[in-house]
Every structure is written in C-alpha cells, then in structure tokens.
Amino acid sequence: MAKSSSAAPSSARLIQWLGLALLIIIADQFTKVLILNTFQYGDSRYVTSFFNLVRAHNTGAAFSFLAGASGWQRWFFVGLGVAATVFIVWLLRRHGHQTLFATALSLILGGAVGNVVDRLLHGYVVDFLQFHWNQWYYPSFNVADSAITVGAVLLVWDELRRVKQN
C-alpha cells in the first residue's frame, strides 16, 4: 500500500527538527569534552569582568536541585529525560509544521538529550559557563541548558502569539 502524500512532508519535517536537536547535542558534547580535557574540577578562568569559564559538576537538575541526594537522582533525571524525549518526538511528529513551536521543542530536545548523555557517561552534568557581578555568581550552566532555556522562551512566545490571535 502506498503512503499518502502528506506522510512524506511530515517525515521530512521530523528529520529537520531532529537534525536541529542533533546539532545542539553535538555542540553541547563538543564543548563539554573541551572543558573536561582542559580544566580540572573546580578550575576557573577569568574571561571578562562578568564571565568565567569553569569546570563544575552538577548531580542535580537546574540550580543544583537535588544535587545533595544520595545518587538516586541520576537515574530519576535519566528517566525523566527519556520520557521527555519520547513526548517531544511525538509532538514534533504531530506539529512539525508549526515552525516556532517545533524549533522550541527541538532546542529543548537537544538540550535534554545532551544532559542525559552526561548523566549516563559521568553521573553528573558538566557545567562551564559562569556569569557574575561583584560577589554574586549565577549558577554555572552549559550549551544544553542554554538550548533548553531558549526553547522554553520560544514556547512562551509561541503561546502568547497563539493567544493573541484568538
């Protein structure tokens, strides 16, 4: 039985969005390998008056949430990442024609998978970007975290546009 003509564009769109997620994963893992090969744990290099490169390990989630737990959180966050991946791919299959929405989901997917890879390989997420002002330091983060954040902002923007149109 021949596939319908609408299946091909849907598959092509899904591949496009998964390709974007893959680019995020590659950029994330590449930068983390650079940090792991260049810095010892805890090392910090001054770049500007408000930005450092550091090597930090986060066993928790955003802002080190659950970092002090006994180790179970590693597998919890891996499971959460796998579940999020399945759900996002399903959403991309259904809504790949919505460019802003699919871009946001692809960024979140790439970031989530990038951090899951870290948890599986190391048991923690490698963070290395650190912004600061005077004595205040923003928690360190990485390319995956940045992609997730940009994706979340785009999701909010997409929803605000959708609400405004109705």
N, C-alpha and C positions, 0 to 999 in steps of 0.2 A: 504494500500500500504506500503510495506517495505521501510525503509530508506536505502539509499545507504551506502556502507561500508565506504565511505570517510567521511560521516557525523559524525560517532562515534569518530574517531580520532580528528576531528575538534572541536567537543563539549568537548572532554577530554582536549584538549589543552586550550580551552577558560576557562574551570573551573580551570585549573592550573594557568593561568595568573590572573584570578580574585581572586584566592586564595592568590597569592603573593600580589596583591593590598590590600586585606583584612588584611593581616599581617601588612602591612605598616599602615593602618588605625588604627588597634588595638594598635600597638606600639606608634603611634602618640598620640592617645587619652589617653592611659595609662600614658604616660609621662606628658601630659598636666594636667591630674587630679592630679598627684603627685605635680606638681608645684602649681596648684590652691589651694590644701589643705595644702601646706607647706609655701608658700610665700604670703605676702600681695602685692598688686600692687606697683611696684617700688622697692621692696626689691631686694637686690643683695648680693650674697655670693661669696667671693673670693675662687677660686679652685686652680688656678696656677697663675704664674706671667703674663699669657696671656689669661686666660679664667675665666669667671664668670658664675654662674647661676643667672638668673634674672627673674623677672616676669614683662613682658611687654605686652601691648595690642595694636594690630595693626588693625585699622579700614580700612586701605588701602590695597594695594597689595604689591608686592616686593618693598623693600626700602621705605615703607610707602607711596607709590604712591597713591594719592587721599585721604590720611588719614584725611586731613582737610576739606573734603567735608561735606555737611550738613546731610548726612545719606543715601542718595540715593545709594551710592556706595556699601553698604551692599548687597542690592538686585541685583545690577548690577553684583557683583562678585559671588553671589549665582547662578544667571542665567548663567553666563559665565562658572562656574564650572559644572553645569548640562549639558550645551551644550558640554563642553569638555568631560564629562563622556560618553555621548551618542556616540560622534565621536570616542573616544578611544576604546570603546567596539566594535563598528563596525569595526575599524581597526584590533583589536585583533581577531575578527571572521574571517576576510579575510587573515590575515598574521600571525596567531598564530604559524605557522611552522617556522617562522624566529626568532630564539631564541634570538639573541641580540636585535633586533627591538622590539619584544614582551616584553622582560624584561624591556627595557627602557619605553615602554608605560605603563606597569604595575606599575612601580615606580611612574611615573607621575600621573597615575590614583589614586593610593593610596594617594599620597600627596595632590592632588586636592580635593579629597573627604574628607580627614582629615581636611583640612582648611575650606571647605564648612560646615562641621558639626559644627565647631567653630562659624562660622558666624551665623548659624541658632540658636545655643544654647545661644551664648553670645552677638552676634552683633559685635564681633571682633575676631581676631585670637590671640591665646595665644602664645607668643614667650618667649623663656627662655635660649637659648644658645647665649653667647656673647663672642666674641674674641676681644682682644685689644692689642695694643702695645704702650707703653708710654702713650701719651694723645689721641691717635687715637682709636676709638671704631667702629668696624664693626657693622652694624645693627643687632639686635637680630633676631634669627630665631628659627625654631623648627624641629622636625623629618620630618614632611610633607614637609617643604621647602627643607630639605636635600635630601629627596627622589626625589623631582621634579628636583633638581639640578643634582643629579647623573643620573637620567633618561635622562635629556637633554644632558649631556655629552655623554652618551651611544648612543643617537640618532645621534649626530655629528660623533662619532666614527664609527657607523654602516654605515652612509652615506659615510664617507671617504673611508672605506673599499670597499663599493659598487662601488664608482667612480674609485678607483684604479684597481679593477678587470676588468673594461670596457676599 
